Amino acid sequence: MPPYTLDDFSFDLRRGAPPDQIWVRGSTCTVNQLAGTVCGVAGWFAPPLAAPDSRLTITFDIDGHRVVDAARPGAGDRGLLPSGGTWYPNRLVRTGTYHQYTDGRLTSLAVESTLTPGPAGYDLSLKITNRTATAHEVTVHPDLAPTKTHHVPLADWGWVPPPAGEGHEISLDHSPLTTTLAPTSTTTFTLTVGRGGSPDGYLTDVLARLPVLTSDIPGLEQYYRRSLAGALVCWWDHPDFVTRPFIATSGLDGGALCAYAWDTGGYAPNLLSLMLGDSIIDIIESFLDADLTDSYAIAPDGTGLGVAYAYSGWSLVALARAASAHRQLDPTLVRRLYDAIAAQDQHFQPVGALRDYGDQSNLLEMRSSGWEHVVASPNAERAWTLDALAELSDLTRAALPSTLRADAQQIRDEVVHQLWDPQAGWFRSRYPDGHTELTYSIQAFDALDACPPEIAAAIVEHLRPGAFLGEYGVSSVSAEDHLHYETADIDWSGAGAYTGEAPQLALTLWRNGHPDRAWDVLKRLLWMGRHYPYFPQDHYSDKPGAPLTGRRINIIAGLTGAEAILHGMLGIDPHPDGSLTVNPVAPGNITLENLRFRDHRIDLTVTPDTHRITVDGRDLPPGTTLAVPAR
C-alpha cells in the first residue's frame, strides 16, 4: 500500500460516541462545529488569538420561504435537517436535507458544508443541490455574532482553554449569496471568517513516515488508524512556537495546548520518534530548557508551567532512548538529560535508595489519599531511567557516572524490600510518618519490569473482570478497592482510565511475556476505533463513552494504542545501538508496510503461526536481529 493520506483517517459522524465534540484542525488554528447544525460554526482558537464565543449561523431563503439550520425539535417543517457527515483531520464535511411538499409544490434540497481551518479563522463552503425539476431562488443569510478575538500570550496557554475577551473584530467575507438554482443542478457559496485559506501540507512528511497496517482482526485496523489520527490533531506547525512541530498534549478545544513531558515521552516514545524524524531532538531540548523541578509542561513558547511531576524525567529519557534508535545522539544531550534527572532527584526527598515523590499534586491527582509519597511507580521507572542513561552514555561516550547500573539495581531491590506486601500481593505506599496505604492503582503494573518473576506473577493475577478489567477498558483503580475506587474522576481514580493507560498496560504485558493477557486488555479498547474520530482524555471501562464535560476532548497519549500494536503485539523492538528485533505474537493476520528504520524500509506479514520480514525488498529469516549502522 502507498503511504497514508489524510483521507485515510476519515470518520463517519453518525458513529460518534459521547462526548461527541467535533473540532477540526489546521496547522495553526482549531475550529468547532456548532452542534446540531449542518452549516453552523462555533468557537475557534489560533494562538495567540482566542475566539471561544464566536458563532456563525446560517439561514436560507428558498423562493422567499425562510429555512433555518438549527435542528429544531417537533414535527413538520423544522428547517434544514442534519443527515450525517465526515470528519477529516484537516476539514469537516456535514450533510443535511430539506424536503417539503406544500401547496402542490415540492422543494427538495441537499446541503453539504465543508469547514476548513485557515491560519486564524476558517473557510466555509456551502454546496446546495436542487433535487427537483423546478428552479428555485436561493439566498444564504450568514449571521456572525459580534464577538471579538482575545489576544492571549503564548505563555498563558495551559490546561484550561482561554476565555472570551475583548480585542479585534472578526471579519466575514463571502461570495454573492443569491442565485437561481436550475432544476437538478448544484451551486456553491463560500464564506470566510477571520483569516481563512486553503489546506496546507504540514502533515505530508509525517504521513510518509507512518507504518501502514491492515488486518483481518475485527476492529484492530480501525483502532490503529484512530490512534494515529489522535496524534495528527496534536501536531502544530506555528512559526512562533518553541518548536516546529509542537506536539500539544491536547489542544483541539483550546485546552492543554501545551506539552506535558509525561504525555509526550511517557506513552508512545517509539512511534512519536518515528513520526517526528530529526525534529525529535528539538522537542527534547525544549523540555530541558524549562525547569522540570518546577514544571510539568511547557507552553507553546517554551515557558514552564505547573509543578514538578514525578514522571517527567523518566518520560524524557524514554523519548531520548527511542530517538537514539534512529540516530546517534550528541553526548552533550545525554549529559543534559542526566543533569535534569539529578536535579529532579534532588527535588524529592530520599528514603534509602527510593524517593518520596510527594502528594497527589506531583503524582496522579487522585482525590483520596493513597498512591502517594514512597510508591513503587515511579521509583521503578527511576531504576529504568538510570539503566537507560548508562546505555546512552556507553553509546555516546558521555562519561556519566559509572554507578548508574548499580544504583538502578539497588532501587529495584528496595522497591520490593520497602513496599511489597506478600499477603496482599501488591505494593504499599509509604508516608513520611510511617503510615501505609494499599492502593490498587493501575500504576503498579508499570513496575513489572523491576520485579522478580514471582512478584510480577502475583501482580498480574489482579487483572480480572470485576477488579481492573471492564467490558470496555481498564479501571485506573480496581473496583475491588473500596477505599479508593470512585466513579466520578475516572482517569486515575476508577471506573475508567486515562486513555494512554490501558494500551500501555497491554504493551507492558506483551513485553513481560504475557501475550494472552495483553490481547485480553487491548481487545476491550477496539470499540473506540469505531466510535471516536480522535481519542478523548479518558474513557469509561464499564460502558462505551467518556465524560461529557470537564475533560479534554483529545489527547496525545491516544497514540499509545498504535504503540502497543507495533511494539507489543508485533514485537518491534528498536535499540539505541541501531539494531532492531521483531518477534510478533498476533491473534490473527496482520500486514505492516512502510516501517522506516535508519533509511531502510521494513515490511511484515504476520499470522498466528509464523511471520515474514522484508527489508528493502529482501526476505530475512524469522528471529533475525536487524543491525543497521549508525548514520
C-alpha positions as MATLAB code, in Angstrom:
seq = 'MPPYTLDDFSFDLRRGAPPDQIWVRGSTCTVNQLAGTVCGVAGWFAPPLAAPDSRLTITFDIDGHRVVDAARPGAGDRGLLPSGGTWYPNRLVRTGTYHQYTDGRLTSLAVESTLTPGPAGYDLSLKITNRTATAHEVTVHPDLAPTKTHHVPLADWGWVPPPAGEGHEISLDHSPLTTTLAPTSTTTFTLTVGRGGSPDGYLTDVLARLPVLTSDIPGLEQYYRRSLAGALVCWWDHPDFVTRPFIATSGLDGGALCAYAWDTGGYAPNLLSLMLGDSIIDIIESFLDADLTDSYAIAPDGTGLGVAYAYSGWSLVALARAASAHRQLDPTLVRRLYDAIAAQDQHFQPVGALRDYGDQSNLLEMRSSGWEHVVASPNAERAWTLDALAELSDLTRAALPSTLRADAQQIRDEVVHQLWDPQAGWFRSRYPDGHTELTYSIQAFDALDACPPEIAAAIVEHLRPGAFLGEYGVSSVSAEDHLHYETADIDWSGAGAYTGEAPQLALTLWRNGHPDRAWDVLKRLLWMGRHYPYFPQDHYSDKPGAPLTGRRINIIAGLTGAEAILHGMLGIDPHPDGSLTVNPVAPGNITLENLRFRDHRIDLTVTPDTHRITVDGRDLPPGTTLAVPAR';
ca = [
       0.000    0.000    0.000;
       1.143    3.598   -0.560;
       1.638    5.852    2.479;
      -1.425    7.158    4.256;
      -3.223   10.314    3.151;
      -5.403   12.457    5.398;
      -8.476   10.967    3.766;
      -7.477    7.557    5.167;
      -8.347    8.926    8.622;
     -11.914    9.921    7.772;
     -14.619    9.279   10.337;
     -18.375    8.873    9.867;
     -20.012   11.384   12.229;
     -23.010    9.111   12.707;
     -20.834    6.743   14.727;
     -19.666    9.316   17.283;
     -19.898    8.326   20.963;
     -20.149   10.738   23.919;
     -18.802   13.366   24.410;
     -19.114   13.647   20.615;
     -17.478   17.089   20.389;
     -16.215   17.646   16.872;
     -13.346   20.026   16.221;
     -11.120   20.237   13.173;
      -7.508   21.420   12.911;
      -5.203   23.313   10.629;
      -1.526   23.926   11.229;
      -2.190   26.968   13.448;
      -5.956   27.002   14.125;
      -8.644   24.754   15.583;
     -12.378   25.228   14.906;
     -15.546   23.765   16.437;
     -18.744   22.900   14.634;
     -21.992   24.315   16.010;
     -23.613   21.155   17.326;
     -26.951   20.173   15.829;
     -26.471   22.197   12.644;
     -25.424   21.400    9.109;
     -23.573   24.661    8.453;
     -23.081   26.454   11.770;
     -19.644   27.101   13.250;
     -18.838   27.751   16.909;
     -15.637   28.942   18.612;
     -12.082   28.772   17.381;
      -8.531   29.219   18.647;
      -5.476   30.340   16.699;
      -2.764   31.178   19.250;
      -2.283   33.853   20.356;
      -5.903   34.568   19.323;
      -8.855   33.052   21.157;
     -12.444   33.311   19.939;
     -14.307   30.712   22.033;
     -17.609   32.612   21.871;
     -17.622   33.165   18.119;
     -20.765   31.889   16.361;
     -21.687   31.738   12.712;
     -25.236   30.636   11.948;
     -26.807   30.163    8.534;
     -30.372   30.508    7.321;
     -31.698   30.172    3.793;
     -34.466   31.794    1.780;
     -35.919   29.355   -0.726;
     -38.338   31.155   -3.036;
     -38.980   33.608   -0.215;
     -39.536   30.919    2.434;
     -37.168   31.054    5.412;
     -35.368   27.760    6.181;
     -33.435   27.625    9.433;
     -30.421   25.443   10.193;
     -30.997   24.592   13.827;
     -32.429   21.035   14.008;
     -35.405   22.324   15.972;
     -37.466   19.662   17.761;
     -41.016   18.885   16.725;
     -42.858   17.595   13.671;
     -43.491   19.183   10.294;
     -41.256   21.741    8.608;
     -38.476   22.293   11.143;
     -35.919   23.600    8.665;
     -32.729   22.006    7.424;
     -32.231   18.576    8.955;
     -28.780   17.070    9.655;
     -28.181   13.783    7.860;
     -24.567   12.967    8.679;
     -21.107   13.932    7.658;
     -17.439   13.013    7.629;
     -14.589   14.270    9.786;
     -11.082   14.527    8.368;
      -8.002   15.757   10.251;
      -7.985   18.965    8.156;
     -11.674   19.577    7.344;
     -15.219   18.737    8.346;
     -17.939   17.814    5.859;
     -21.570   17.810    7.049;
     -24.704   16.989    5.109;
     -28.342   17.924    5.505;
     -31.677   17.600    3.759;
     -34.697   19.824    3.234;
     -37.673   18.018    1.665;
     -41.129   19.613    1.871;
     -44.262   19.304   -0.265;
     -46.536   22.314    0.301;
     -49.406   23.758   -1.733;
     -48.763   21.389   -4.604;
     -45.061   22.312   -4.863;
     -42.084   20.141   -3.916;
     -38.940   21.719   -2.536;
     -36.135   19.210   -2.111;
     -32.589   20.365   -1.488;
     -29.403   18.595   -0.389;
     -26.912   20.750    1.510;
     -23.258   19.920    2.091;
     -20.996   22.186    4.116;
     -17.213   21.948    4.258;
     -15.435   23.639    7.161;
     -11.715   24.193    6.659;
      -9.496   25.936    9.245;
      -7.241   28.716    7.991;
      -4.296   30.480    9.638;
      -6.580   32.350   12.087;
     -10.168   31.647   11.166;
     -11.820   29.380    8.647;
     -13.465   28.898    5.269;
     -16.982   27.528    4.956;
     -18.297   26.301    1.642;
     -21.979   25.510    1.159;
     -22.897   23.220   -1.717;
     -26.630   23.153   -2.451;
     -28.195   20.678   -4.854;
     -31.709   21.029   -6.284;
     -33.269   17.555   -6.394;
     -36.409   18.635   -8.255;
     -37.386   19.580  -11.803;
     -38.272   23.112  -10.664;
     -35.931   26.095  -10.398;
     -35.549   27.821   -7.013;
     -34.367   31.246   -5.909;
     -31.867   30.635   -3.120;
     -30.374   33.205   -0.753;
     -27.937   32.463    2.057;
     -28.086   34.603    5.199;
     -24.977   34.314    7.393;
     -25.099   35.757   10.891;
     -21.746   36.195   12.649;
     -22.086   37.020   16.337;
     -20.485   40.386   17.224;
     -17.772   38.823   19.374;
     -14.096   39.688   19.208;
     -10.838   37.806   19.314;
      -8.957   37.785   22.598;
      -5.156   38.082   22.478;
      -3.654   35.545   24.889;
       0.150   35.482   25.261;
       1.610   32.125   24.242;
       2.985   31.667   27.768;
      -0.590   31.565   29.112;
      -1.917   28.623   27.078;
      -2.210   25.897   29.700;
      -4.665   23.159   30.654;
      -7.792   25.360   30.663;
      -8.979   26.871   27.344;
      -8.595   30.664   27.223;
     -11.789   32.565   27.975;
     -13.571   35.051   25.775;
     -12.357   38.626   25.909;
     -12.161   41.941   24.132;
      -9.869   42.515   21.190;
     -10.224   42.823   17.447;
     -13.418   42.425   15.463;
     -13.783   39.241   13.439;
     -14.279   39.738    9.730;
     -16.773   37.939    7.492;
     -16.259   37.810    3.730;
     -18.264   35.866    1.208;
     -19.132   35.291   -2.419;
     -22.508   36.519   -3.807;
     -25.202   34.956   -1.652;
     -28.157   34.805   -4.053;
     -28.619   32.607   -7.112;
     -31.226   30.900   -9.248;
     -30.786   27.191   -8.800;
     -31.775   25.428  -12.005;
     -33.534   22.032  -11.913;
     -31.267   19.154  -10.774;
     -28.278   21.490  -10.535;
     -25.758   22.399   -7.847;
     -24.305   25.688   -6.692;
     -21.655   26.558   -4.110;
     -21.378   29.557   -1.794;
     -18.144   30.393    0.031;
     -17.668   32.316    3.262;
     -14.508   33.242    5.171;
     -14.372   34.172    8.845;
     -11.151   35.785   10.025;
      -8.149   34.653    8.020;
      -9.106   31.599    6.028;
      -7.057   29.862    3.401;
      -6.631   26.640    1.508;
      -5.500   23.491    3.365;
      -1.741   23.296    3.815;
       0.543   20.292    3.643;
       2.155   20.486    7.066;
       1.432   16.792    7.747;
       2.819   15.442    4.466;
       6.186   14.391    5.918;
       4.538   12.829    8.972;
       2.170   10.738    6.856;
       5.092    9.452    4.794;
       6.734    8.103    7.965;
       3.709    6.209    9.274;
       3.675    2.408    9.005;
       0.548    1.220    7.152;
      -1.341   -1.585    8.888;
      -4.027   -3.933    7.570;
      -5.563   -6.844    9.445;
      -8.431   -9.327    9.480;
      -8.699   -8.987   13.274;
     -12.074   -7.243   13.711;
     -11.622   -3.643   14.820;
      -7.816   -3.651   15.020;
      -7.153   -1.659   11.856;
      -9.745    0.990   12.737;
      -8.338    1.313   16.257;
      -4.809    1.724   14.881;
      -5.868    4.472   12.475;
      -7.878    6.357   15.082;
      -4.891    6.190   17.426;
      -2.727    7.762   14.723;
      -5.400   10.367   13.948;
      -5.339   11.412   17.588;
      -1.651   12.236   17.241;
      -2.106   14.136   13.984;
      -4.529   16.588   15.605;
      -1.907   17.343   18.291;
       0.589   18.418   15.607;
       1.018   22.223   15.434;
       3.225   23.995   12.894;
       3.250   27.563   14.160;
       6.103   29.973   13.353;
       6.054   31.470   16.855;
       6.010   28.226   18.840;
       9.147   26.993   20.570;
       9.483   24.055   18.162;
       8.143   23.206   14.714;
       6.313   20.970   15.007;
       4.989   21.495   18.515;
       3.264   18.444   19.968;
       0.407   19.612   22.178;
      -0.906   17.330   24.879;
      -4.440   18.129   23.656;
      -5.308   21.485   22.105;
      -8.324   20.805   19.904;
     -10.691   22.670   22.218;
      -8.054   25.260   23.147;
      -7.208   23.465   26.399;
      -3.889   21.745   27.116;
      -2.460   23.497   24.088;
       0.800   22.974   25.925;
       3.105   19.980   26.113;
       3.364   17.777   29.197;
       6.628   15.838   29.413;
       4.793   12.776   30.747;
       2.318   12.704   27.857;
       4.945   13.468   25.220;
       7.545   10.877   26.179;
       5.870    8.521   28.609;
       3.283    6.789   26.434;
       4.353    6.325   22.811;
       8.037    7.310   22.578;
       8.951    4.888   19.792;
       6.149    5.833   17.430;
       6.435    9.528   18.222;
      10.157    9.349   17.478;
       9.385    7.727   14.134;
       6.811   10.396   13.272;
       8.958   13.351   14.310;
      12.138   12.409   12.492;
      15.124   14.558   13.413;
      12.897   17.246   14.944;
      12.534   14.996   17.988;
      15.819   16.444   19.278;
      14.304   19.935   19.295;
      11.331   18.565   21.231;
      13.572   17.009   23.898;
      15.702   20.126   24.214;
      12.635   22.352   24.584;
      11.726   20.440   27.760;
      15.284   20.516   29.056;
      15.345   24.290   28.604;
      12.440   24.503   31.060;
      12.895   23.719   34.756;
      11.405   20.254   35.329;
      11.882   20.682   39.075;
       9.185   23.352   38.935;
       7.165   22.496   35.802;
       5.131   19.626   34.413;
       4.639   21.150   30.966;
       5.798   23.840   28.592;
       3.585   26.473   26.980;
       3.776   26.943   23.207;
       6.589   29.485   23.636;
       8.593   27.155   25.886;
       7.617   28.722   29.214;
       7.444   26.196   32.049;
       4.002   25.549   33.536;
       2.720   23.934   36.734;
       4.632   21.978   39.359;
       7.134   19.139   39.298;
       5.653   15.865   38.059;
       7.314   12.715   39.289;
       7.163   11.088   35.851;
       8.669   13.908   33.754;
      12.332   12.914   33.876;
      11.681    9.265   33.061;
       9.453   10.330   30.161;
      12.159   12.483   28.576;
      14.754    9.727   28.874;
      12.290    7.283   27.283;
      11.850    9.695   24.386;
      15.610   10.155   24.044;
      16.234    6.409   24.087;
      13.665    5.977   21.329;
      15.313    8.783   19.363;
      18.702    7.101   19.747;
      17.453    4.033   17.910;
      17.158    6.146   14.746;
      20.198    8.409   15.068;
      23.390    8.949   17.040;
      22.741   11.263   19.974;
      25.130   14.036   20.892;
      26.858   13.275   24.220;
      26.020   16.813   25.340;
      22.314   15.975   25.113;
      22.833   12.818   27.172;
      24.661   14.800   29.847;
      21.830   17.368   29.885;
      19.351   14.560   30.409;
      21.391   13.200   33.294;
      21.615   16.665   34.870;
      17.837   17.079   34.580;
      17.262   13.703   36.255;
      19.758   14.543   39.006;
      18.052   17.894   39.631;
      14.643   16.246   39.813;
      16.021   13.627   42.215;
      17.240   16.456   44.436;
      13.734   17.927   44.411;
      12.235   14.798   46.012;
      13.215   13.530   49.457;
      15.380   10.368   49.521;
      14.170    7.385   51.545;
      17.073    4.976   51.319;
      17.550    4.270   47.624;
      13.981    5.365   46.857;
      12.394    8.790   46.574;
       9.369   10.284   48.318;
       7.502   11.806   45.393;
       5.208   13.942   47.477;
       1.450   14.160   47.396;
      -1.142   13.892   44.630;
      -0.096   17.193   43.018;
       3.173   15.545   41.948;
       1.678   12.175   41.082;
      -1.767   11.027   39.932;
      -4.026   13.795   41.278;
      -6.326   11.209   42.878;
      -8.952   12.592   45.242;
      -8.480   10.013   48.013;
      -5.284    9.508   49.932;
      -3.432    6.540   48.551;
      -0.821    6.330   45.813;
       1.451    8.995   47.310;
       4.927    9.600   48.739;
       7.124    6.468   48.540;
       5.474    4.428   45.785;
       6.537    1.569   43.522;
       5.899    3.707   40.452;
       7.683    5.963   39.548;
      10.517    4.603   41.717;
      10.644    1.612   39.367;
      10.758    3.959   36.366;
      13.665    5.762   38.022;
      15.616    2.498   38.007;
      14.819    2.036   34.314;
      15.914    5.635   33.697;
      19.330    5.113   35.241;
      19.870    1.952   33.199;
      18.851    3.797   30.031;
      21.189    6.696   30.791;
      24.037    4.237   31.333;
      23.273    2.657   27.974;
      23.170    6.028   26.215;
      26.376    7.089   27.961;
      28.180    3.991   26.688;
      26.990    4.594   23.132;
      27.768    8.316   23.023;
      30.777    8.384   25.384;
      29.008   10.949   27.509;
      31.047    9.766   30.522;
      28.200    9.643   33.013;
      28.899    8.165   36.466;
      29.854    4.511   36.382;
      27.493    3.666   39.255;
      24.242    4.158   37.331;
      23.502    0.470   36.762;
      24.336   -0.458   40.346;
      22.137    2.382   41.591;
      19.313    1.121   39.389;
      19.570   -2.382   40.827;
      19.552   -1.032   44.359;
      16.323    0.853   43.595;
      14.703   -2.305   42.230;
      15.725   -4.227   45.339;
      14.366   -1.504   47.633;
      11.036   -1.257   45.776;
      10.442   -4.862   46.753;
      12.018   -4.673   50.215;
      10.273   -1.473   51.349;
       6.919   -1.658   49.580;
       5.893   -5.216   48.685;
       3.072   -6.735   50.744;
       3.168  -10.524   50.171;
      -0.215  -11.123   51.817;
      -1.968   -8.633   49.532;
       0.158   -9.490   46.505;
       0.534   -5.751   45.890;
       2.675   -2.732   46.671;
       2.018   -0.449   49.599;
       2.569    3.309   49.556;
       4.564    4.637   52.488;
       4.037    8.080   54.051;
       6.755   10.094   55.854;
       5.302    9.273   59.305;
       5.226    5.524   58.592;
       1.545    5.302   57.628;
       0.958    2.972   54.655;
      -1.831    2.647   52.122;
      -2.732   -0.342   49.999;
      -3.978    1.326   46.820;
      -4.838   -0.924   43.906;
      -3.775    1.568   41.239;
      -3.042    0.739   37.621;
       0.371    2.337   38.160;
       1.601   -0.790   39.941;
       1.691   -2.604   36.601;
       4.290   -0.104   35.393;
       6.655   -1.596   37.973;
       6.564   -5.079   36.414;
       9.947   -4.580   34.739;
      11.515   -4.036   38.165;
      10.011   -7.122   39.801;
      11.300  -10.658   40.319;
       9.191  -13.220   38.420;
       7.183  -14.411   41.446;
       6.176  -10.850   42.378;
       5.351   -9.939   38.779;
       3.123  -13.024   38.565;
       1.263  -12.003   41.737;
       0.629   -8.505   40.369;
      -0.672   -9.805   37.057;
      -3.190  -12.038   38.860;
      -5.134   -8.898   39.817;
      -6.046   -8.382   36.144;
      -9.526   -9.879   36.173;
     -13.100   -8.836   35.435;
     -14.731   -7.086   38.347;
     -11.383   -5.726   39.507;
      -9.268   -3.898   36.903;
     -10.965   -5.249   33.781;
     -14.218   -3.821   32.450;
     -16.052   -4.702   29.271;
     -14.869   -1.507   27.569;
     -11.437   -0.992   29.056;
      -9.433   -0.955   32.263;
     -10.215    0.776   35.539;
      -7.446    3.002   36.876;
      -8.259    1.744   40.380;
      -9.531   -1.764   40.974;
     -13.259   -1.937   41.634;
     -12.373   -4.278   44.500;
     -10.542   -1.417   46.232;
     -13.430    0.004   48.260;
     -11.279    2.665   49.928;
     -10.046    4.402   46.774;
     -12.309    3.423   43.872;
     -14.762    6.079   42.688;
     -16.864    6.685   39.574;
     -16.662   10.470   39.143;
     -12.941   11.086   38.470;
     -12.182    8.274   36.105;
      -8.724    8.984   34.707;
      -6.844    7.951   37.876;
      -9.489    7.042   40.470;
     -11.563    4.231   38.953;
     -14.461    3.325   36.612;
     -12.278    4.164   33.636;
      -8.779    5.341   32.893;
      -6.622    7.946   31.227;
      -6.633    6.968   27.576;
      -2.957    6.012   27.421;
      -3.068    3.696   30.419;
      -4.907    0.624   29.102;
      -2.854    0.256   25.897;
       0.305    0.932   27.887;
      -0.708   -1.895   30.211;
      -1.164   -4.168   27.190;
       2.280   -3.155   25.906;
       3.831   -3.885   29.300;
       2.208   -7.315   29.370;
       3.486   -8.185   25.891;
       6.989   -7.117   26.842;
       6.877   -9.209   30.010;
       5.785  -12.418   28.319;
       2.003  -12.330   28.849;
       0.642  -12.149   25.274;
      -2.775  -13.632   26.080;
      -3.372  -11.181   28.907;
      -2.081   -8.331   26.751;
      -4.563   -9.119   23.987;
      -7.328   -9.509   26.564;
      -6.655   -5.909   27.626;
      -6.257   -4.394   24.159;
      -9.306   -6.029   22.605;
     -11.508   -4.295   25.192;
     -10.489   -0.966   23.626;
     -11.214   -1.691   19.969;
     -14.706   -0.174   20.191;
     -13.008    3.220   20.423;
     -11.739    2.902   16.858;
     -15.329    2.646   15.649;
     -16.779    5.493   17.689;
     -14.216    8.315   18.049;
     -12.515   10.416   15.357;
      -9.737   11.021   17.912;
      -9.423    9.594   21.406;
     -10.539   11.689   24.416;
      -8.522   12.322   27.566;
     -10.132    9.385   29.361;
     -12.991    6.945   28.911;
     -15.166    4.621   30.947;
     -14.319    0.958   31.401;
     -17.815   -0.437   32.035;
     -19.718    1.404   29.307;
     -18.795    2.934   25.949;
     -18.186    6.651   26.205;
     -16.347    9.373   28.065;
     -17.363   12.169   30.473;
     -19.374   14.897   28.772;
     -17.646   17.815   30.492;
     -14.541   18.701   32.423;
     -12.101   16.816   30.229;
     -10.036   17.500   27.131;
     -11.583   16.019   24.016;
      -8.304   14.793   22.519;
      -5.005   13.568   23.950;
      -1.575   12.769   22.517;
      -1.476    9.679   24.755;
      -4.091    8.179   22.443;
      -1.097    7.298   20.263;
      -0.306    4.576   22.807;
      -2.841    2.333   21.082;
      -0.738    2.200   17.924;
       2.431    1.939   20.037;
       1.034   -1.166   21.744;
       0.193   -2.787   18.413;
       3.574   -2.078   16.815;
       5.899   -2.592   19.770;
       3.824   -5.081   21.744;
       1.715   -7.297   19.513;
       4.129   -7.090   16.564;
       7.175   -7.200   18.820;
       9.074   -4.438   17.017;
      11.899   -3.502   19.363;
      14.337   -0.776   18.237;
      17.536   -0.479   20.264;
      19.782    2.559   20.812;
      22.741    0.768   19.199;
      20.961    0.801   15.825;
      19.693   -2.769   15.920;
      16.104   -3.889   15.600;
      14.433   -7.132   16.655;
      10.988   -8.299   15.571;
       9.160  -11.024   17.498;
       5.411  -10.797   16.871;
       2.683  -12.604   18.799;
      -0.566  -11.840   16.964;
      -4.041  -13.378   17.370;
      -4.758  -13.005   13.646;
      -3.332  -11.932   10.316;
      -1.571   -8.567   10.114;
       0.358   -6.852    7.351;
       2.570   -3.880    8.165;
       4.168   -1.869    5.381;
       6.410    1.190    5.237;
       8.078    0.850    8.643;
      11.082    3.155    8.344;
      14.215    2.471   10.347;
      17.529    4.242    9.663;
      16.801    4.806    5.967;
      15.562    1.240    5.467;
      12.037    0.098    4.689;
      10.734   -2.886    6.641;
       7.544   -4.804    5.816;
       5.967   -7.533    7.954;
       3.442  -10.246    7.228;
       2.260  -11.889   10.431;
      -0.026  -14.851   11.075;
      -0.756  -16.609   14.382;
       1.815  -19.276   13.460;
       4.591  -17.512   11.580;
       5.819  -14.217   10.183;
       7.785  -12.870    7.268;
      10.194   -9.916    7.421;
      11.241   -7.976    4.331;
      13.951   -5.308    4.456;
      14.311   -3.167    1.340;
      12.573   -5.924   -0.610;
      14.811   -8.712    0.725;
      13.351  -11.506    2.880;
      15.009  -12.249    6.209;
      14.597  -15.383    8.343;
      12.280  -15.069   11.366;
      14.118  -14.118   14.536;
      16.819  -12.166   12.704;
      18.264   -9.158   14.505;
      18.422   -6.316   12.020;
      21.695   -4.487   12.608;
      21.741   -1.119   10.899;
      24.901    1.020   11.061;
      24.504    4.442   12.677;
      24.280    7.328   10.251;
];
